[in-house]
Each structure stands twice: as C-alpha cells, then as structure tokens.
C-alpha cells in the first residue's frame, strides 16, 4: 500500500505565462494598467466648471403677509362695529351721516390702527408694483417697502398740515375737517381693499400677475374717483364752491403731486443700473 503521508508530487503548469500588453493593461498593479492611467490617475485631473445657483425664497414676504393678516384680524375682532359703520358711511351716504360719523370720531384707537394698516398695505403694494416694472434693476423688496412707508407717511402728514393751515387762513375749518375725514376714511377702505391683491401678487408671476395687478389698479382708481365725488358733494353743502374751482384744487393739490412723484420715480428707475 502507498503511504498516505507521502505528499503527491507537484505538477508544474506547462502553460507559460502570457506577458502581452493586453494582460498587462488588465493588471491593477502594473504601471501600464488602464486603471492606473485613467481611474486612479491624479497627475492630470479633469476640471469641470459649474455655476453656483442660490435659491432665493419668499419666506420673509410670506411671514410678513401672515403678520399683516393677523394685524387686520385683531382690528376686526376688537373693532368690528367700527369697521361696519365705516363701510356703511363710505358706501351709503344717507341722512344719518352725522349720526354715523360721530361714533367713528369717538374711537381714535381703531382709526389709528386702520391708518397704520393702510400705510403697511399700501407700501407693500407699491413695492410689488415697482419691483414688477423694474425687473432689470433687481431692487431689494424691503428697501422699496421702507421707502413706501416713509413716502406715504410724509405725503399725508404734509397734506394734513397744509389743509389745516388753509382752513385756518380762509375761515373754512369745518369744510376742511370734513374733507380730511373723507380722505382718511377712503384710505382705510383702500388699505382693506388692497390686502387680497397684495397676497395674490406676492406669489404670482407672468400673465396672472398682470391680470391681478390691472384689477387692483382699476379698483384703486375707482376708490379715488369715488373719494373725489364724495368730497365735492360734502364740501359743496358747506361752501359755495363751483365745480371748476374744485377741479382746479384737485389738479393743483392732488393730481400734480402724483404726476411729479411718478416722474421722479421713473427718472430714478431709468438712471439706476
């Protein structure tokens, strides 16, 4: 019997190793390997140029609108009767005008809050309007909003002081007070009317933005035209003033300043690059 502890003889491979260029290229450790020359080569890296894109969201505008809606909700819940009487007085001029006007004058806090709301809502609408018509300039929205707030405060403060001065000079204090009351009543209605347009315009673009903007401008123009009509009817009852003189006042103190502001604004936008 053959001893099992005796190792079997080692049979050498009779096929000689192939040292061809093809097999050398497949060996990862060989200097001529395709892996070393391409996949693991750091001597000649490939550079790919990419542009960095930063996404600018509207989170700040969204939270600002939420704050504006909450502010209006607080006014609505705390002064609901005041708002109802304000709307009735503005859209239904009746014999009870004086009876409806007196409660409004006796609630200065609600009046002040609605004036602040008008400034905020109007400034946001103006900022969206300017930003839409000056897309190539890329103005900061909050800078435009701050300028809008300051501009509205300045315009109506100067207007209030000038009207008071004219009423004192021409002995027309009652007529001037009536006109001032109509102006600020209209502003409160405008602030409320602009709120839905501001919400929609903040998150729309293209044709939808233009349609909503056009509707908002039409509503705004209609409210201003209605304000001028109420002003003439109310003042004509107290002062013997002709329609020509009233239109002369509107052209000099209402329309001309707006055209001047519009001209300055267009000049500023055209000169800014």
VOBA-1610 file (N, C-alpha, C; in pm, whole numbers, padded with zeros to 5 digits, always signed):
BEGIN
Unk+00084-00121+00000Unk+00000+00000+00000Unk+00087+00126+00000Unk+00037+00227-00059Unk+00113+00353-00069Unk+00092+00432+00058Unk+00202+00478+00115Unk+00195+00558+00237Unk+00119+00689+00209Unk+00014+00709+00286Unk-00066+00831+00262Unk+00002+00956+00311Unk+00106+00939+00393Unk+00174+01059+00443Unk+00271+01117+00343Unk+00294+01040+00241Unk+00386+01089+00137Unk+00310+01188+00050Unk+00363+01309+00037Unk+00296+01413-00042Unk+00300+01378-00189Unk+00196+01420-00258Unk+00191+01400-00402Unk+00289+01495-00470Unk+00348+01447-00572Unk+00443+01535-00644Unk+00371+01655-00704Unk+00437+01771-00696Unk+00381+01895-00751Unk+00398+01896-00901Unk+00288+01912-00969Unk+00292+01913-01114Unk+00300+02059-01159Unk+00400+02094-01226Unk+00420+02230-01275Unk+00330+02255-01394Unk+00279+02380-01402Unk+00194+02418-01515Unk+00279+02424-01639Unk+00231+02356-01735Unk+00308+02351-01860Unk+00279+02468-01950Unk+00172+02549-01912Unk+00138+02665-01997Unk+00219+02784-01950Unk+00304+02836-02029Unk+00387+02951-01987Unk+00303+03075-01968Unk+00338+03161-01874Unk+00262+03286-01855Unk+00268+03377-01976Unk+00153+03440-02002Unk+00144+03529-02119Unk+00173+03671-02073Unk+00275+03728-02126Unk+00315+03865-02089Unk+00288+03958-02206Unk+00160+03969-02239Unk+00124+04056-02350Unk+00077+04191-02299Unk+00069+04285-02385Unk+00025+04421-02348Unk-00119+04423-02301Unk-00201+04333-02357Unk-00343+04329-02319Unk-00359+04286-02174Unk-00288+04180-02134Unk-00299+04131-01997Unk-00230+04225-01899Unk-00125+04293-01944Unk-00061+04389-01854Unk-00155+04507-01825Unk-00236+04540-01924Unk-00329+04652-01904Unk-00440+04617-01808Unk-00470+04486-01794Unk-00576+04445-01703Unk-00529+04427-01560Unk-00398+04429-01536Unk-00345+04409-01402Unk-00344+04543-01327Unk-00417+04552-01217Unk-00427+04680-01147Unk-00294+04730-01092Unk-00202+04639-01060Unk-00076+04681-01000Unk+00032+04714-01101Unk+00005+04689-01226Unk+00107+04713-01328Unk+00110+04861-01365Unk+00228+04921-01387Unk+00234+05064-01422Unk+00162+05099-01550Unk+00152+05002-01644Unk+00084+05030-01770Unk-00064+04996-01767Unk-00117+04970-01647Unk-00257+04930-01637Unk-00350+05048-01672Unk-00464+05012-01732Unk-00563+05116-01765Unk-00623+05177-01639Unk-00624+05104-01529Unk-00678+05156-01403Unk-00589+05266-01347Unk-00459+05244-01358Unk-00366+05345-01307Unk-00368+05469-01394Unk-00381+05451-01526Unk-00373+05564-01619Unk-00502+05647-01622Unk-00616+05584-01592Unk-00741+05659-01605Unk-00814+05677-01473Unk-00859+05566-01417Unk-00946+05577-01300Unk-00874+05627-01177Unk-00749+05586-01156Unk-00676+05621-01034Unk-00561+05716-01062Unk-00568+05787-01170Unk-00461+05879-01203Unk-00494+06018-01149Unk-00401+06074-01072Unk-00418+06208-01015Unk-00318+06308-01074Unk-00249+06267-01176Unk-00148+06355-01236Unk-00209+06453-01335Unk-00320+06415-01400Unk-00383+06502-01499Unk-00535+06502-01477Unk-00583+06568-01370Unk-00726+06563-01339Unk-00808+06642-01440Unk-00932+06602-01454Unk-01026+06671-01542Unk-01103+06774-01461Unk-01104+06897-01506Unk-01171+07007-01436Unk-01304+07037-01504Unk-01410+07038-01426Unk-01543+07066-01477Unk-01593+07195-01410Unk-01622+07296-01491Unk-01667+07424-01440Unk-01819+07422-01423Unk-01867+07458-01306Unk-02010+07467-01277Unk-02041+07603-01218Unk-02163+07647-01238Unk-02207+07775-01183Unk-02286+07750-01055Unk-02262+07832-00954Unk-02331+07818-00827Unk-02465+07889-00833Unk-02570+07818-00803Unk-02705+07872-00807Unk-02759+07880-00664Unk-02794+08001-00623Unk-02850+08022-00489Unk-03000+08050-00502Unk-03078+07972-00432Unk-03223+07987-00436Unk-03266+08094-00336Unk-03339+08191-00389Unk-03389+08300-00304Unk-03540+08282-00287Unk-03582+08237-00174Unk-03723+08212-00149Unk-03796+08338-00104Unk-03926+08321-00079Unk-04010+08431-00036Unk-04064+08406+00104Unk-03981+08343+00186Unk-04026+08313+00321Unk-04052+08440+00401Unk-03965+08541+00385Unk-03982+08665+00461Unk-04110+08737+00420Unk-04141+08738+00290Unk-04265+08800+00245Unk-04386+08722+00296Unk-04374+08589+00296Unk-04484+08506+00344Unk-04515+08535+00490Unk-04412+08538+00574Unk-04435+08564+00716Unk-04481+08707+00740Unk-04437+08801+00656Unk-04485+08939+00669Unk-04633+08949+00636Unk-04675+08876+00533Unk-04817+08875+00499Unk-04901+08809+00610Unk-04846+08704+00669Unk-04915+08642+00782Unk-04932+08743+00896Unk-04826+08819+00924Unk-04834+08922+01027Unk-04935+09031+00992Unk-04941+09069+00863Unk-05037+09170+00820Unk-05181+09119+00834Unk-05203+08992+00800Unk-05336+08933+00815Unk-05376+08923+00962Unk-05281+08887+01047Unk-05310+08880+01191Unk-05341+09019+01245Unk-05268+09119+01198Unk-05293+09257+01242Unk-05435+09300+01203Unk-05476+09270+01080Unk-05612+09305+01038Unk-05716+09224+01116Unk-05685+09098+01145Unk-05779+09016+01223Unk-05798+09072+01364Unk-05690+09122+01425Unk-05702+09183+01557Unk-05789+09308+01552Unk-05771+09388+01447Unk-05854+09508+01433Unk-06000+09469+01412Unk-06019+09365+01330Unk-06157+09320+01301Unk-06226+09266+01427Unk-06154+09191+01508Unk-06215+09134+01627Unk-06237+09236+01738Unk-06147+09333+01747Unk-06159+09432+01855Unk-06248+09550+01818Unk-06260+09578+01687Unk-06337+09696+01642Unk-06428+09658+01526Unk-06502+09550+01541Unk-06591+09505+01434Unk-06701+09605+01404Unk-06758+09664+01508Unk-06864+09763+01488Unk-06810+09887+01418Unk-06689+09927+01452Unk-06628+10043+01388Unk-06612+10019+01238Unk-06566+09900+01201Unk-06549+09868+01059Unk-06683+09867+00986Unk-06784+09812+01049Unk-06915+09809+00985Unk-06968+09949+00962Unk-06957+10035+01062Unk-07002+10173+01047Unk-06917+10250+00946Unk-06788+10215+00938Unk-06701+10279+00840Unk-06744+10246+00698Unk-06773+10120+00673Unk-06818+10078+00539Unk-06953+10138+00506Unk-07044+10139+00603Unk-07177+10198+00579Unk-07167+10346+00549Unk-07082+10416+00621Unk-07067+10560+00599Unk-07004+10590+00464Unk-06911+10505+00421Unk-06840+10533+00296Unk-06925+10500+00174Unk-07000+10392+00178Unk-07073+10348+00059Unk-07222+10385+00062Unk-07272+10429+00174Unk-07414+10464+00182Unk-07427+10601+00249Unk-07416+10706+00169Unk-07430+10841+00220Unk-07579+10870+00241Unk-07620+10880+00365Unk-07762+10895+00396Unk-07783+11016+00488Unk-07908+11029+00532Unk-07940+11139+00623Unk-07873+11118+00758Unk-07844+10995+00791Unk-07782+10962+00919Unk-07629+10978+00916Unk-07580+11054+00820Unk-07435+11068+00806Unk-07371+11119+00935Unk-07424+11225+00991Unk-07366+11281+01112Unk-07379+11183+01229Unk-07490+11109+01236Unk-07507+11013+01343Unk-07409+10897+01332Unk-07370+10862+01208Unk-07273+10756+01187Unk-07130+10807+01197Unk-07111+10935+01172Unk-06977+10992+01176Unk-06928+11011+01319Unk-07017+11050+01408Unk-06976+11076+01545Unk-06916+10954+01615Unk-06975+10832+01604Unk-06910+10717+01668Unk-06772+10686+01613Unk-06751+10715+01486Unk-06619+10691+01427Unk-06515+10786+01487Unk-06556+10910+01509Unk-06464+11008+01568Unk-06437+10979+01715Unk-06527+10905+01779Unk-06509+10875+01920Unk-06427+10749+01945Unk-06375+10687+01839Unk-06292+10567+01853Unk-06157+10592+01786Unk-06072+10675+01848Unk-05945+10712+01782Unk-05847+10595+01771Unk-05853+10499+01863Unk-05758+10387+01858Unk-05780+10302+01732Unk-05905+10268+01705Unk-05935+10190+01584Unk-05899+10269+01458Unk-05924+10399+01460Unk-05888+10483+01346Unk-05737+10484+01323Unk-05661+10497+01432Unk-05515+10496+01421Unk-05463+10362+01369Unk-05519+10252+01420Unk-05474+10120+01376Unk-05505+10097+01228Unk-05620+10144+01182Unk-05653+10129+01040Unk-05568+10219+00952Unk-05529+10335+01003Unk-05437+10420+00927Unk-05300+10354+00915Unk-05253+10292+01022Unk-05127+10218+01016Unk-05139+10101+00920Unk-05253+10032+00924Unk-05274+09920+00832Unk-05273+09967+00687Unk-05332+10084+00660Unk-05330+10139+00524Unk-05188+10167+00479Unk-05106+10222+00567Unk-04967+10252+00531Unk-04890+10123+00498Unk-04907+10020+00580Unk-04837+09894+00557Unk-04885+09825+00430Unk-05016+09817+00413Unk-05072+09752+00295Unk-05038+09830+00168Unk-05052+09962+00173Unk-05020+10043+00055Unk-04872+10038+00020Unk-04784+10039+00121Unk-04640+10033+00095Unk-04602+09899+00032Unk-04663+09791+00076Unk-04632+09661+00017Unk-04682+09654-00127Unk-04798+09711-00154Unk-04849+09715-00291Unk-04758+09798-00381Unk-04711+09911-00331Unk-04620+09996-00409Unk-04488+09925-00435Unk-04436+09853-00334Unk-04310+09780-00352Unk-04324+09671-00458Unk-04435+09598-00456Unk-04458+09495-00559Unk-04473+09558-00696Unk-04538+09673-00702Unk-04558+09742-00830Unk-04425+09788-00888Unk-04341+09851-00807Unk-04211+09899-00854Unk-04121+09782-00892Unk-04123+09677-00812Unk-04039+09562-00841Unk-04078+09495-00972Unk-04207+09499-01005Unk-04253+09438-01131Unk-04208+09518-01251Unk-04215+09651-01243Unk-04180+09736-01357Unk-04032+09770-01362Unk-03951+09719-01272Unk-03806+09743-01274Unk-03732+09612-01252Unk-03765+09510-01334Unk-03705+09378-01317Unk-03555+09379-01344Unk-03510+09464-01436Unk-03366+09464-01470Unk-03281+09526-01360Unk-03341+09603-01270Unk-03263+09668-01166Unk-03247+09582-01041Unk-03339+09490-01020Unk-03332+09397-00906Unk-03321+09472-00773Unk-03419+09561-00747Unk-03420+09634-00621Unk-03456+09540-00506Unk-03403+09571-00391Unk-03438+09496-00272Unk-03581+09528-00232Unk-03660+09424-00209Unk-03802+09444-00180Unk-03823+09522-00052Unk-03746+09492+00052Unk-03767+09557+00180Unk-03719+09701+00179Unk-03623+09732+00093Unk-03584+09873+00077Unk-03699+09951+00014Unk-03762+09893-00090Unk-03877+09958-00152Unk-03993+09970-00054Unk-04013+09868+00028Unk-04120+09872+00127Unk-04096+09983+00229Unk-03973+09997+00276Unk-03941+10103+00373Unk-03961+10241+00310Unk-03917+10258+00185Unk-03938+10386+00117Unk-04088+10414+00099Unk-04167+10309+00071Unk-04310+10327+00056Unk-04376+10373+00185Unk-04336+10311+00296Unk-04391+10351+00427Unk-04356+10497+00457Unk-04229+10531+00440Unk-04187+10669+00468Unk-04254+10768+00373Unk-04269+10731+00247Unk-04333+10819+00150Unk-04479+10845+00181Unk-04554+10741+00216Unk-04696+10759+00250Unk-04712+10843+00377Unk-04629+10817+00476Unk-04637+10896+00599Unk-04606+11043+00571Unk-04503+11068+00491Unk-04466+11206+00459Unk-04574+11276+00378Unk-04629+11208+00278Unk-04729+11270+00191Unk-04853+11311+00270Unk-04906+11220+00351Unk-05031+11251+00421Unk-05008+11341+00542Unk-04889+11341+00598Unk-04860+11436+00706Unk-04856+11578+00652Unk-04786+11596+00539Unk-04780+11730+00477Unk-04919+11773+00431Unk-04993+11680+00373Unk-05129+11713+00325Unk-05218+11755+00441Unk-05210+11686+00551Unk-05291+11719+00668Unk-05257+11858+00720Unk-05129+11889+00731Unk-05088+12019+00783Unk-05126+12132+00688Unk-05111+12110+00556Unk-05146+12214+00459Unk-05297+12241+00460Unk-05378+12134+00467Unk-05523+12153+00470Unk-05567+12225+00597Unk-05507+12188+00710Unk-05541+12257+00834Unk-05504+12405+00825Unk-05389+12434+00767Unk-05345+12573+00752Unk-05438+12651+00659Unk-05480+12589+00550Unk-05573+12656+00458Unk-05708+12679+00523Unk-05754+12583+00602Unk-05882+12603+00670Unk-05876+12716+00772Unk-05761+12731+00838Unk-05746+12840+00935Unk-05735+12975+00866Unk-05665+12979+00751Unk-05646+13107+00680Unk-05777+13155+00618Unk-05851+13065+00554Unk-05973+13105+00482Unk-06100+13088+00566Unk-06086+13062+00695Unk-06202+13051+00783Unk-06297+12940+00737Unk-06239+12828+00697Unk-06318+12715+00648Unk-06281+12587+00724Unk-06272+12600+00854Unk-06225+12488+00934Unk-06319+12368+00926Unk-06451+12393+00928Unk-06546+12281+00925Unk-06542+12207+00792Unk-06535+12282+00681Unk-06528+12218+00549Unk-06398+12139+00532Unk-06289+12195+00583Unk-06161+12126+00573Unk-06161+12000+00658Unk-06220+12006+00776Unk-06228+11887+00860Unk-06310+11776+00793Unk-06416+11817+00725Unk-06498+11718+00653Unk-06418+11653+00541Unk-06342+11733+00468Unk-06262+11679+00360Unk-06152+11586+00414Unk-06088+11626+00522Unk-05984+11540+00581Unk-06045+11408+00629Unk-06164+11415+00687Unk-06231+11293+00732Unk-06259+11200+00614Unk-06303+11254+00503Unk-06331+11172+00384Unk-06203+11111+00330Unk-06094+11189+00328Unk-05967+11140+00277Unk-05918+11021+00358Unk-05916+11034+00489Unk-05864+10926+00573Unk-05962+10808+00583Unk-06091+10836+00568Unk-06186+10725+00559Unk-06163+10643+00433Unk-06139+10711+00323Unk-06109+10641+00198Unk-05980+10561+00210Unk-05881+10618+00277Unk-05754+10545+00295Unk-05776+10414+00372Unk-05861+10418+00472Unk-05889+10295+00548Unk-05954+10189+00459Unk-06048+10231+00375Unk-06113+10137+00284Unk-06013+10085+00181Unk-05924+10171+00132Unk-05823+10129+00036Unk-05728+10027+00097Unk-05687+10050+00222Unk-05598+09955+00288Unk-05660+09816+00298Unk-05789+09811+00329Unk-05857+09681+00336Unk-05873+09620+00198Unk-05906+09703+00098Unk-05928+09652-00038Unk-05798+09601-00102Unk-05685+09659-00065Unk-05558+09617-00125Unk-05505+09487-00066Unk-05555+09447+00049Unk-05499+09328+00117Unk-05505+09202+00031Unk-05620+09164-00028Unk-05618+09042-00112Unk-05529+09054-00234Unk-05520+09174-00293Unk-05433+09191-00409Unk-05286+09176-00371Unk-05249+09226-00255Unk-05111+09212-00209Unk-05075+09066-00187Unk-05168+08990-00127Unk-05143+08848-00101Unk-05124+08772-00232Unk-05209+08798-00331Unk-05200+08726-00458Unk-05078+08770-00537Unk-05050+08900-00542Unk-04937+08950-00621Unk-04803+08902-00567Unk-04795+08871-00439Unk-04668+08830-00380Unk-04622+08693-00429Unk-04716+08611-00480Unk-04680+08473-00514Unk-04725+08434-00655Unk-04744+08532-00741Unk-04779+08504-00880Unk-04682+08573-00973Unk-04672+08522-01094Unk-04586+08580-01196Unk-04656+08572-01332Unk-04597+08639-01429Unk-04646+08628-01565Unk-04781+08693-01587Unk-04863+08625-01667Unk-04994+08679-01705Unk-05087+08690-01585Unk-05078+08597-01492Unk-05163+08605-01372Unk-05131+08728-01291Unk-05002+08760-01278Unk-04961+08880-01205Unk-05015+09005-01273Unk-05003+09012-01403Unk-05051+09130-01476Unk-05202+09146-01465Unk-05274+09034-01470Unk-05421+09043-01459Unk-05462+09092-01321Unk-05401+09038-01216Unk-05436+09080-01080Unk-05393+09225-01057Unk-05277+09262-01111Unk-05230+09399-01095Unk-05323+09498-01164Unk-05368+09464-01284Unk-05461+09551-01356Unk-05591+09567-01279Unk-05642+09457-01226Unk-05765+09464-01146Unk-05746+09550-01022Unk-05631+09534-00956Unk-05603+09615-00838Unk-05594+09763-00869Unk-05531+09798-00981Unk-05521+09939-01019Unk-05657+09996-01055Unk-05742+09916-01118Unk-05877+09963-01152Unk-05957+09989-01024Unk-05949+09896-00928Unk-06019+09915-00801Unk-05967+10037-00727Unk-05834+10054-00729Unk-05774+10169-00662Unk-05817+10300-00727Unk-05817+10303-00860Unk-05863+10423-00929Unk-06010+10454-00904Unk-06093+10349-00898Unk-06234+10370-00870Unk-06258+10425-00730Unk-06182+10377-00632Unk-06197+10429-00495Unk-06153+10575-00486Unk-06046+10610-00556Unk-06003+10751-00555Unk-06106+10839-00624Unk-06161+10793-00737Unk-06262+10872-00806Unk-06386+10889-00719Unk-06425+10784-00646Unk-06539+10793-00556Unk-06510+10888-00440Unk-06384+10891-00396Unk-06346+10984-00290Unk-06360+11128-00336Unk-06318+11157-00459Unk-06332+11294-00510Unk-06479+11332-00524Unk-06561+11237-00564Unk-06705+11266-00576Unk-06765+11297-00439Unk-06735+11215-00339Unk-06785+11241-00204Unk-06734+11373-00149Unk-06609+11404-00180Unk-06552+11528-00131Unk-06625+11649-00189Unk-06653+11644-00318Unk-06723+11757-00380Unk-06864+11772-00326Unk-06935+11659-00311Unk-07073+11665-00262Unk-07076+11716-00118Unk-06984+11672-00035Unk-06985+11712+00106Unk-06942+11857+00124Unk-06840+11899+00050Unk-06791+12036+00066Unk-06888+12135+00003Unk-06954+12096-00105Unk-07047+12186-00172Unk-07165+12221-00082Unk-07197+12134+00012Unk-07306+12164+00106Unk-07265+12269+00209Unk-07138+12282+00236Unk-07090+12373+00340Unk-07034+12503+00281Unk-06976+12493+00161Unk-06911+12609+00099Unk-06966+12625-00041Unk-06994+12748-00079Unk-07042+12775-00215Unk-06923+12772-00310Unk-06892+12654-00358Unk-06776+12635-00445Unk-06824+12573-00576Unk-06772+12625-00685Unk-06810+12574-00815Unk-06731+12448-00849Unk-06782+12374-00946Unk-06714+12251-00988Unk-06579+12284-01050Unk-06568+12398-01118Unk-06440+12436-01180Unk-06333+12460-01074Unk-06368+12531-00968Unk-06269+12557-00863Unk-06230+12429-00790Unk-06327+12339-00776Unk-06293+12212-00712Unk-06198+12131-00799Unk-06221+12128-00929Unk-06130+12058-01020Unk-05994+12127-01025Unk-05993+12259-01010Unk-05867+12331-01005Unk-05787+12290-00881Unk-05857+12274-00770Unk-05790+12227-00648Unk-05736+12085-00667Unk-05816+11998-00726Unk-05771+11860-00747Unk-05648+11855-00836Unk-05649+11937-00940Unk-05533+11937-01031Unk-05407+11989-00964Unk-05422+12090-00878Unk-05306+12153-00816Unk-05253+12076-00695Unk-05343+12021-00615Unk-05301+11960-00488Unk-05315+11809-00483Unk-05380+11749-00581Unk-05398+11605-00580Unk-05327+11538-00698Unk-05358+11583-00819Unk-05306+11516-00938Unk-05163+11557-00968Unk-05134+11688-00959Unk-04999+11735-00992Unk-04891+11673-00903Unk-04908+11664-00769Unk-04806+11597-00689Unk-04786+11450-00726Unk-04895+11380-00761Unk-04881+11240-00802Unk-04803+11227-00932Unk-04830+11317-01026Unk-04754+11315-01151Unk-04607+11348-01128Unk-04580+11441-01036Unk-04442+11475-01005Unk-04368+11357-00941Unk-04436+11289-00847Unk-04375+11172-00785Unk-04351+11062-00888Unk-04447+11043-00978Unk-04431+10942-01084Unk-04315+10976-01175Unk-04299+11104-01208Unk-04187+11146-01294Unk-04054+11124-01224Unk-04044+11160-01098Unk-03920+11139-01023Unk-03888+10991-01010Unk-03992+10911-00991Unk-03970+10767-00976Unk-03921+10705-01106Unk-03980+10745-01220Unk-03936+10693-01348Unk-03793+10738-01381Unk-03760+10862-01346Unk-03625+10911-01368Unk-03525+10833-01283Unk-03562+10803-01161Unk-03474+10725-01073Unk-03454+10583-01126Unk-03562+10522-01174Unk-03551+10385-01225Unk-03473+10379-01354Unk-03491+10479-01442Unk-03416+10480-01569Unk-03269+10508-01548Unk-03236+10581-01443Unk-03095+10615-01419Unk-03021+10518-01331Unk-03089+10413-01284Unk-03026+10315-01195Unk-02999+10188-01272Unk-02876+10142-01268Unk-02839+10019-01341Unk-02759+09930-01247
//
